């Protein structure tokens, strides 16, 4: 009986995941007219149905566990000795969100969320439940990842076509501000940040396997060729959009998988090929813009126009070829000098950039780097309302809201997704908002940390980022036993990096908890294999 219940739970969990990975990105209603509402209602009804059915099966499992308690056979769902640190942090995060909602001055908004965004307590509750239910019932298999890779490839292809003013009949009210079936550029990039890393991970780790690994696939020449084509497609889609945030995601993922590859000392040729396809995507998107200037429907800012020069893509390709040649001549040799050198250079470069940027800002503000203005990069180093295409005004608003909150709300927030309602309730801020945003409604700070600080307070920020950090750390530790754990780690890393200058929304945020639940199921499988080995 127990096995039948778990089998039914696995089928339901798998069906839910396929719906979210394959159908959800494409779902639209009345074109772009009500896309935010349509996406939320699809997510809400599908997830609620899945949660109800899986909770019913969990209840049956609990009854079986109570009845068979004497036999010593316990259900993983109710085995408290196997509750992990991430499980506890998810529960604490949910509890803090409830406290924030319960004591909010804007309880209706705090429960459902701001109209059109719907990131309130109800969404958080559903996602936390999905984390536990997917983690408890799903019987993981690497084949499930083919679904998001295939679906996202079509999404990205549609994104390229749309950026060059080619639309399909169902894309009503289409225009340069909307991309693919996802919405505006921020929603597109949010989806990219959490889904594209799945394809990156599959490319780097496809043939990697250990005794307990769920990886058991070989690409072959045809598979390798298709993988390279898909990478070119992904990078072309990324660079065609013109968003600054997407550069952060790509840089973070490249560093992530480079360090993983160097740490494991395998598949060294994947690094230059990945870098080469990145340069190729930059060249293709640049050449398309030059060949079809009248069809490109987005105005690039100064930074993007400089970074997306096809000539820079050519230089990246040449660097990739040089690295590839180096990797080739070192292959099969015992010397680890090259690997050790790269393992020193990469972290050193990151530390240098972390220190270089604030020093450059200070020198520029003191008037010592006038050449930066001539290069058109002065706005990047001046934090004011116009910084980051207006993100500065959003971040300043978030900081000012937090300053106005009473102590209790500084600790627990104004309420989940109450940023907008709270902002427009402060008279002094209302004038500032209309001066900088006009009639457009500001719903977040374009920085997830500041937005979370306003919505769920200091306690919420601590719990949220601790939960994510512990989760990534756990994935990296378990990846030593099964490389498949790198997939959710890469996705959550990409999401967090992207949201340094962006925000959570109902399209991308559910995938974070879905992937966290999948990782929990992978752990259950790995622990079970150890138990019976």
C-alpha positions as CSV (number, residue, x, y, z in Angstrom):
1,X,0.0,0.0,0.0
2,X,2.8,2.4,1.0
3,X,4.6,1.7,-2.3
4,X,1.5,2.4,-4.3
5,X,1.0,5.7,-2.5
6,X,4.6,6.7,-3.1
7,X,4.3,5.7,-6.7
8,X,1.2,7.8,-7.1
9,X,2.9,10.7,-5.4
10,X,5.9,10.4,-7.8
11,X,3.6,10.5,-10.8
12,X,1.8,13.6,-9.5
13,X,5.0,15.3,-8.6
14,X,6.5,14.5,-12.1
15,X,3.3,15.7,-13.8
16,X,3.4,19.0,-11.9
17,X,7.0,19.6,-12.7
18,X,6.5,18.9,-16.4
19,X,3.6,21.4,-16.4
20,X,5.7,24.0,-14.8
21,X,8.7,23.5,-16.9
22,X,7.0,23.0,-20.3
23,X,3.6,24.6,-20.3
24,X,4.0,27.5,-17.8
25,X,6.5,29.6,-19.8
26,X,4.2,29.5,-22.9
27,X,0.9,30.1,-21.2
28,X,-0.7,33.4,-22.3
29,X,-4.2,34.8,-22.2
30,X,-5.2,37.7,-24.5
31,X,-1.6,38.0,-25.6
32,X,0.4,40.4,-23.5
33,X,-2.7,42.3,-22.3
34,X,-3.1,40.3,-19.1
35,X,0.1,38.3,-19.0
36,X,1.0,38.9,-15.4
37,X,-2.5,38.0,-14.2
38,X,-2.6,35.0,-16.6
39,X,0.8,33.7,-15.4
40,X,-0.2,34.0,-11.7
41,X,-3.6,32.3,-12.1
42,X,-2.0,29.4,-14.0
43,X,0.6,29.0,-11.3
44,X,-1.9,29.4,-8.5
45,X,-4.5,26.9,-9.7
46,X,-2.0,24.3,-10.9
47,X,0.1,24.5,-7.8
48,X,-2.9,24.5,-5.4
49,X,-4.3,21.4,-7.1
50,X,-0.9,19.7,-6.9
51,X,-0.5,20.7,-3.2
52,X,-4.0,19.4,-2.3
53,X,-3.5,16.1,-4.0
54,X,0.0,15.6,-2.7
55,X,-1.1,16.6,0.8
56,X,-3.8,14.0,0.6
57,X,-1.3,11.3,-0.3
58,X,1.0,12.6,2.5
59,X,-1.9,12.1,4.9
60,X,-2.4,8.5,3.7
61,X,1.3,8.0,4.2
62,X,1.1,9.3,7.7
63,X,-1.8,6.9,8.5
64,X,0.3,4.0,7.1
65,X,3.3,5.1,9.2
66,X,1.2,5.2,12.4
67,X,-0.3,1.8,11.7
68,X,3.0,0.1,10.8
69,X,5.0,2.0,13.5
70,X,5.9,-1.2,15.3
71,X,7.7,-2.6,12.3
72,X,10.2,0.2,12.4
73,X,9.5,1.2,8.8
74,X,9.0,5.0,8.6
75,X,8.1,7.3,5.9
76,X,10.7,9.8,4.8
77,X,8.1,12.5,4.9
78,X,7.7,12.1,8.7
79,X,11.2,10.9,9.7
80,X,12.4,13.8,11.9
81,X,15.9,12.5,12.2
82,X,16.3,13.3,8.4
83,X,15.1,16.9,8.7
84,X,17.9,19.0,7.2
85,X,19.1,22.5,8.0
86,X,17.5,23.7,4.8
87,X,14.2,22.1,5.8
88,X,14.3,24.0,9.1
89,X,15.2,27.3,7.4
90,X,12.3,26.9,4.9
91,X,9.9,26.4,7.9
92,X,11.4,29.5,9.6
93,X,11.2,31.5,6.4
94,X,7.5,30.6,6.1
95,X,6.9,31.3,9.7
96,X,8.5,34.7,9.5
97,X,6.4,35.5,6.3
98,X,3.3,34.6,8.3
99,X,4.3,36.9,11.2
100,X,5.0,39.7,8.6
101,X,1.5,39.1,7.1
102,X,-0.4,38.8,10.4
103,X,0.9,42.1,11.7
104,X,0.9,44.0,8.4
105,X,-1.1,47.2,8.1
106,X,-2.0,46.1,4.6
107,X,-3.2,42.6,5.3
108,X,-5.1,42.0,2.0
109,X,-2.0,43.0,-0.1
110,X,0.2,41.0,2.2
111,X,-1.8,37.8,1.7
112,X,-2.3,37.8,-2.1
113,X,0.3,40.4,-3.1
114,X,0.1,43.6,-5.1
115,X,-2.2,43.4,-8.0
116,X,-0.3,42.1,-11.1
117,X,2.6,40.7,-9.0
118,X,1.0,38.4,-6.4
119,X,4.1,37.7,-4.4
120,X,2.3,37.7,-1.1
121,X,2.1,35.1,1.7
122,X,-0.2,32.8,-0.3
123,X,2.5,32.4,-2.9
124,X,5.2,31.8,-0.3
125,X,3.0,29.2,1.5
126,X,2.4,27.3,-1.8
127,X,6.1,27.3,-2.7
128,X,7.2,26.1,0.7
129,X,4.7,23.3,0.6
130,X,5.8,22.4,-2.9
131,X,9.4,22.2,-1.6
132,X,8.5,19.6,1.0
133,X,6.1,17.6,-1.2
134,X,8.3,17.4,-4.3
135,X,11.2,16.5,-2.0
136,X,9.2,13.8,-0.3
137,X,7.4,12.1,-3.3
138,X,9.5,12.7,-6.4
139,X,11.7,9.8,-7.5
140,X,14.5,11.8,-9.2
141,X,15.8,11.1,-12.7
142,X,18.1,13.2,-14.8
143,X,15.8,12.8,-17.7
144,X,13.4,15.4,-16.2
145,X,15.9,18.1,-17.0
146,X,15.4,17.6,-20.7
147,X,12.0,19.3,-20.3
148,X,13.2,22.7,-19.2
149,X,16.1,22.6,-21.6
150,X,13.8,21.9,-24.6
151,X,11.1,24.3,-23.6
152,X,13.5,27.1,-22.8
153,X,15.2,26.7,-26.1
154,X,11.9,27.5,-27.8
155,X,11.3,30.4,-25.5
156,X,14.8,31.8,-26.3
157,X,14.3,31.3,-30.0
158,X,11.0,33.2,-29.8
159,X,12.8,35.9,-27.8
160,X,15.3,36.4,-30.7
161,X,12.5,36.6,-33.3
162,X,10.5,39.1,-31.1
163,X,13.5,41.3,-30.6
164,X,13.7,41.6,-34.4
165,X,10.0,42.3,-34.7
166,X,8.9,38.8,-35.8
167,X,5.8,37.8,-33.9
168,X,3.5,34.8,-34.0
169,X,-0.3,35.2,-34.3
170,X,-1.0,34.5,-30.6
171,X,1.3,37.3,-29.4
172,X,-1.4,40.0,-29.3
173,X,-0.5,43.5,-28.3
174,X,3.2,42.7,-29.2
175,X,5.9,45.4,-29.1
176,X,9.5,46.0,-28.2
177,X,8.7,46.1,-24.5
178,X,7.5,42.5,-24.5
179,X,9.6,39.4,-25.3
180,X,8.8,35.8,-26.1
181,X,5.9,34.5,-24.0
182,X,7.4,35.8,-20.7
183,X,6.6,39.5,-20.6
184,X,8.9,42.4,-20.4
185,X,12.7,42.2,-20.4
186,X,13.0,41.9,-16.6
187,X,10.7,38.8,-16.6
188,X,12.6,37.4,-19.5
189,X,15.9,37.8,-17.8
190,X,14.5,36.5,-14.5
191,X,13.5,33.3,-16.3
192,X,16.8,33.1,-18.0
193,X,18.7,33.4,-14.7
194,X,17.1,30.4,-13.2
195,X,16.5,28.1,-16.2
196,X,19.4,28.7,-18.6
197,X,21.9,27.3,-15.9
198,X,20.2,23.9,-16.3
199,X,21.4,23.7,-19.9
200,X,24.8,25.0,-18.9
201,X,25.1,22.4,-16.2
202,X,24.0,19.6,-18.5
203,X,26.7,20.6,-21.0
204,X,29.5,20.7,-18.4
205,X,28.4,17.6,-16.5
206,X,26.5,15.4,-19.0
207,X,29.2,12.6,-19.0
208,X,30.2,13.0,-15.4
209,X,29.1,10.3,-13.1
210,X,29.9,8.5,-9.9
211,X,28.7,5.2,-8.5
212,X,25.5,6.8,-7.1
213,X,25.1,9.4,-9.8
214,X,22.0,9.8,-11.9
215,X,24.1,10.9,-14.8
216,X,24.4,8.0,-17.2
217,X,24.4,9.6,-20.7
218,X,26.9,10.0,-23.4
219,X,26.7,12.8,-25.9
220,X,28.7,11.6,-28.8
221,X,29.7,13.8,-31.7
222,X,26.0,14.5,-32.7
223,X,25.1,15.3,-29.2
224,X,28.1,17.5,-28.8
225,X,27.2,19.4,-32.0
226,X,23.6,19.9,-30.9
227,X,24.8,21.1,-27.4
228,X,27.0,23.7,-29.0
229,X,24.2,24.9,-31.3
230,X,21.9,25.2,-28.2
231,X,24.5,27.2,-26.3
232,X,24.9,29.5,-29.3
233,X,21.1,29.9,-29.3
234,X,21.0,30.7,-25.6
235,X,23.8,33.3,-25.8
236,X,22.3,34.9,-28.9
237,X,19.0,35.2,-27.1
238,X,20.7,36.7,-24.0
239,X,22.7,39.3,-25.9
240,X,19.8,40.2,-28.2
241,X,17.8,41.5,-25.3
242,X,20.2,44.2,-24.2
243,X,19.7,43.9,-20.5
244,X,22.6,44.6,-18.1
245,X,21.5,42.0,-15.6
246,X,22.0,39.2,-18.0
247,X,25.8,40.0,-18.1
248,X,25.9,39.3,-14.4
249,X,24.2,36.0,-14.8
250,X,26.5,34.8,-17.6
251,X,29.6,35.9,-15.8
252,X,28.5,34.2,-12.6
253,X,27.7,30.9,-14.4
254,X,31.0,30.9,-16.3
255,X,32.9,31.4,-13.1
256,X,30.8,28.8,-11.3
257,X,31.3,26.0,-13.9
258,X,35.0,27.0,-14.5
259,X,35.7,26.5,-10.8
260,X,33.7,23.3,-10.7
261,X,35.6,22.0,-13.7
262,X,39.0,23.0,-12.3
263,X,38.1,21.5,-8.9
264,X,37.2,18.2,-10.4
265,X,40.0,18.3,-13.0
266,X,37.7,16.8,-15.7
267,X,36.2,18.0,-19.0
268,X,38.7,20.9,-19.3
269,X,37.7,21.4,-23.0
270,X,34.2,22.4,-21.9
271,X,35.6,25.7,-20.6
272,X,36.9,27.1,-24.0
273,X,33.9,25.7,-25.9
274,X,31.5,27.4,-23.5
275,X,33.5,30.6,-23.8
276,X,33.6,30.3,-27.6
277,X,29.8,29.9,-27.9
278,X,29.5,33.0,-25.7
279,X,31.6,35.0,-28.1
280,X,29.7,33.5,-31.1
281,X,26.4,34.5,-29.5
282,X,27.7,38.1,-29.1
283,X,28.8,38.1,-32.8
284,X,25.5,36.7,-34.1
285,X,23.4,39.1,-32.1
286,X,25.6,42.1,-33.2
287,X,25.6,41.1,-36.8
288,X,21.8,40.7,-36.8
289,X,21.4,44.2,-35.3
290,X,23.7,45.6,-38.0
291,X,22.0,43.7,-40.9
292,X,18.5,44.4,-39.7
293,X,18.7,47.8,-38.1
294,X,15.1,48.7,-38.9
295,X,13.7,45.5,-37.2
296,X,15.7,45.7,-33.9
297,X,13.1,47.1,-31.5
298,X,15.1,47.9,-28.4
299,X,17.4,50.9,-27.6
300,X,20.6,49.7,-26.0
301,X,22.1,51.9,-23.2
302,X,25.7,53.0,-23.4
303,X,27.1,50.0,-21.4
304,X,25.2,47.4,-23.4
305,X,26.1,48.9,-26.8
306,X,29.8,48.9,-25.8
307,X,29.8,45.3,-24.4
308,X,27.7,43.9,-27.3
309,X,30.1,45.0,-30.0
310,X,30.7,42.0,-32.4
311,X,34.4,42.8,-32.3
312,X,34.5,42.0,-28.6
313,X,32.8,38.8,-29.4
314,X,35.6,38.0,-31.8
315,X,38.2,38.6,-29.2
316,X,36.3,36.3,-26.8
317,X,36.4,33.6,-29.5
318,X,40.1,34.1,-30.0
319,X,40.7,33.8,-26.2
320,X,38.6,30.7,-26.1
321,X,40.7,29.1,-29.0
322,X,43.9,29.9,-27.1
323,X,42.6,28.4,-23.9
324,X,41.3,25.4,-25.9
325,X,44.8,24.9,-27.4
326,X,46.3,25.1,-23.9
327,X,43.8,22.5,-22.5
328,X,44.5,20.2,-25.5
329,X,48.3,20.1,-25.1
330,X,47.9,19.5,-21.4
331,X,45.4,16.7,-21.8
332,X,46.7,13.3,-20.7
333,X,49.7,14.8,-18.9
334,X,50.3,14.4,-15.2
335,X,51.4,18.0,-14.7
336,X,48.9,20.1,-12.8
337,X,50.7,23.4,-13.2
338,X,48.2,24.8,-15.6
339,X,45.2,23.8,-13.5
340,X,46.8,25.2,-10.3
341,X,47.6,28.4,-12.2
342,X,44.0,28.8,-13.3
343,X,42.7,28.1,-9.8
344,X,44.9,30.9,-8.5
345,X,44.1,33.3,-11.4
346,X,40.3,33.1,-11.3
347,X,39.8,33.8,-7.6
348,X,42.5,36.4,-7.8
349,X,40.7,38.1,-10.7
350,X,37.4,38.1,-8.7
351,X,39.0,39.6,-5.6
352,X,40.7,42.2,-7.8
353,X,37.4,43.2,-9.4
354,X,35.7,43.4,-6.0
355,X,38.3,45.8,-4.8
356,X,38.8,47.6,-8.1
357,X,35.2,48.8,-8.6
358,X,34.8,50.8,-5.3
359,X,38.3,52.2,-5.7
360,X,37.4,53.3,-9.2
361,X,34.2,54.9,-8.0
362,X,36.0,56.8,-5.3
363,X,38.6,58.1,-7.8
364,X,36.0,59.0,-10.3
365,X,33.9,60.9,-7.7
366,X,37.0,62.8,-6.7
367,X,37.6,63.9,-10.4
368,X,40.7,61.9,-11.0
369,X,39.4,59.7,-13.8
370,X,37.9,62.1,-16.4
371,X,38.6,59.7,-19.2
372,X,35.7,57.5,-18.0
373,X,33.3,60.2,-19.1
374,X,34.8,60.2,-22.5
375,X,34.3,56.4,-22.7
376,X,30.6,56.9,-21.8
377,X,30.9,54.9,-18.5
378,X,30.5,57.8,-16.1
379,X,26.9,57.0,-15.3
380,X,27.9,53.5,-14.2
381,X,30.1,54.9,-11.5
382,X,27.7,57.6,-10.2
383,X,25.0,56.3,-8.0
384,X,22.0,58.6,-8.2
385,X,18.3,58.3,-9.5
386,X,19.5,57.6,-13.0
387,X,22.0,54.8,-12.1
388,X,21.3,51.5,-13.9
389,X,18.5,52.8,-16.2
390,X,16.6,54.3,-13.3
391,X,17.3,51.5,-10.9
392,X,19.0,54.0,-8.6
393,X,15.7,55.8,-8.0
394,X,14.0,52.4,-7.1
395,X,16.8,51.5,-4.7
396,X,16.7,54.9,-3.0
397,X,13.0,54.6,-2.6
398,X,13.4,51.2,-0.9
399,X,16.0,52.6,1.5
400,X,13.8,55.6,2.3
401,X,10.7,53.3,2.9
402,X,12.8,51.2,5.4
403,X,13.9,54.3,7.2
404,X,10.3,55.4,7.7
405,X,9.2,52.0,9.1
406,X,8.6,51.6,12.9
407,X,11.0,49.3,14.7
408,X,8.6,46.3,14.6
409,X,8.2,46.6,10.9
410,X,12.0,47.1,10.5
411,X,12.3,43.7,12.1
412,X,9.4,41.8,10.3
413,X,8.6,44.1,7.4
414,X,5.6,45.9,6.1
415,X,4.2,42.6,4.8
416,X,5.0,40.3,1.9
417,X,4.7,42.2,-1.4
418,X,3.6,45.4,0.3
419,X,6.5,47.5,-1.0
420,X,4.2,49.5,-3.4
421,X,1.3,50.0,-1.0
422,X,3.7,51.1,1.8
423,X,5.6,53.4,-0.5
424,X,2.6,55.3,-1.8
425,X,1.2,55.6,1.8
426,X,4.1,57.9,2.8
427,X,3.3,61.5,1.7
428,X,7.0,62.6,1.4
429,X,7.8,59.7,-0.8
430,X,4.7,60.1,-3.0
431,X,6.0,63.3,-4.5
432,X,9.4,61.7,-5.1
433,X,7.8,58.7,-6.8
434,X,5.8,60.8,-9.2
435,X,8.8,62.9,-10.0
436,X,10.8,59.8,-11.0
437,X,8.2,57.4,-12.2
438,X,5.3,59.5,-13.3
439,X,2.1,57.4,-13.4
440,X,4.0,54.1,-13.5
441,X,3.6,52.2,-10.3
442,X,6.8,51.2,-8.5
443,X,6.4,47.7,-7.0
444,X,10.0,46.9,-5.9
445,X,13.4,48.3,-5.4
446,X,15.0,46.5,-8.4
447,X,17.2,44.9,-5.8
448,X,15.9,41.8,-4.0
449,X,17.8,42.5,-0.8
450,X,16.3,45.9,-0.4
451,X,12.8,44.7,-1.5
452,X,12.9,41.9,1.0
453,X,14.1,44.3,3.7
454,X,11.0,46.4,3.2
455,X,8.6,43.4,2.7
456,X,9.7,41.0,5.4
457,X,12.2,43.0,7.4
458,X,15.7,42.3,8.8
459,X,14.6,38.9,10.2
460,X,13.2,38.0,6.8
461,X,16.4,39.0,5.0
462,X,18.6,37.0,7.4
463,X,16.4,33.9,7.0
464,X,16.0,34.1,3.3
465,X,19.7,34.6,2.4
466,X,20.8,32.1,5.1
467,X,18.4,29.5,3.6
468,X,19.8,30.1,0.1
469,X,23.4,30.1,1.3
470,X,23.0,26.8,3.2
471,X,21.1,25.3,0.3
472,X,23.9,26.1,-2.2
473,X,26.5,24.9,0.3
474,X,24.7,21.6,0.7
475,X,24.4,21.1,-3.0
476,X,28.2,21.7,-3.5
477,X,29.0,19.2,-0.7
478,X,26.6,16.5,-2.1
479,X,27.9,17.1,-5.7
480,X,31.1,15.3,-4.6
481,X,28.9,12.1,-4.6
482,X,26.7,13.0,-7.5
483,X,27.4,15.9,-10.0
484,X,23.7,16.3,-10.6
485,X,23.6,18.5,-7.4
486,X,25.5,21.2,-9.3
487,X,22.3,21.8,-11.3
488,X,20.1,23.3,-8.5
489,X,23.2,25.1,-7.1
490,X,23.9,26.8,-10.4
491,X,20.3,27.8,-10.9
492,X,19.9,29.4,-7.5
493,X,23.2,31.1,-7.8
494,X,22.2,32.6,-11.2
495,X,18.9,33.7,-9.7
496,X,20.5,35.5,-6.7
497,X,23.1,37.2,-8.8
498,X,20.5,38.4,-11.3
499,X,18.4,39.9,-8.5
500,X,21.2,42.1,-7.3
501,X,19.7,44.5,-9.8
502,X,16.3,43.0,-10.4
503,X,13.4,41.5,-8.5
504,X,11.4,38.3,-7.7
505,X,8.2,37.7,-9.7
506,X,5.7,34.9,-10.1
507,X,7.4,33.6,-13.3
508,X,10.9,32.9,-12.0
509,X,10.5,32.6,-8.2
510,X,8.5,29.3,-8.2
511,X,11.4,27.6,-10.1
512,X,13.7,28.3,-7.2
513,X,11.6,26.3,-4.7
514,X,10.8,23.7,-7.3
515,X,14.6,23.1,-7.9
516,X,15.1,23.1,-4.1
517,X,12.5,20.4,-3.7
518,X,14.1,18.4,-6.5
519,X,17.4,18.6,-4.7
520,X,15.7,17.3,-1.5
521,X,14.4,14.3,-3.5
522,X,18.0,13.7,-4.8
523,X,19.3,13.7,-1.3
524,X,16.6,11.2,-0.3
525,X,17.7,8.9,-3.1
526,X,21.3,9.2,-2.3
527,X,20.8,8.5,1.4
528,X,18.6,5.5,0.5
529,X,21.4,4.1,-1.7
530,X,23.9,4.4,1.1
531,X,21.5,2.7,3.5
532,X,21.2,-0.4,1.3
533,X,24.7,-0.5,0.0
